[in-house]
């Protein structure tokens, strides 16, 4: 049987959307297997990279809406992965710090996300993976302004 829209599989935008759907599901499933969500990973990684930060800074760096940042930080704090403390320079703000348990948790989540990336990119060799990543980065940079 012929596809209803035979031109779709040759459209780069359609191919990107299909791979993005598969990749998004795979990453979400990988984190779920660890009892985590993508927001947890993004916040822990941001703290590991930039150090202690305000909730607003974390939201900006990770691209997560502030209300979602607060909810995800509540979950991470309850599990001992982050610590909130008043900002000495501005008592209205909290400074969020990655704990040792949070660093360990990030290591687990990074291993999981690497495994998912390997599964998603399995048909590509190392050079092709680097090339694909560079091309996607170029597209994103162009369209992100």
C-alpha positions, 0 to 999 in steps of 0.5 A: 500500500502506498503512503497517503502522502508519499512526499512526507518522508523526503521532507527534512522538517517531517524527518526532524519531527519524527526523530524528535518525537522518538528521541523525546520519548526515549529520553523521558523513558530513560529518566523515568526508569531512574525515577527522574524527569528531564527537569531534574537533569537540567537543573542538576546539570545547570548547578554543576556547571555554573555553581550555586544559583538563584531559582530565577537564574536556574530557570533562565539557564535551563529554559524552564518556566519559573513555576516549574523550576520551583516545583522541580526544586521542591522534589530535588530538595525533598530527596536531598539533591539540592539545598536552598538557603537565603541569599545573603545579599538579598533575603528575598531570594533563595540560593540553590546549591547542589549537594554531594547526593545531587552530584551523585544523582547527576552522575546516574542521570548523565550515564542514563542520558548517554545510554539513550543517546547511544541508542538513538544514534546507533546507526551512525558512526562517531564522525556522523554523530559529530556531524549531525550534532554540528548541523543541528546546532547550526540550525538551532543557533540560526532559528534561535536568533 
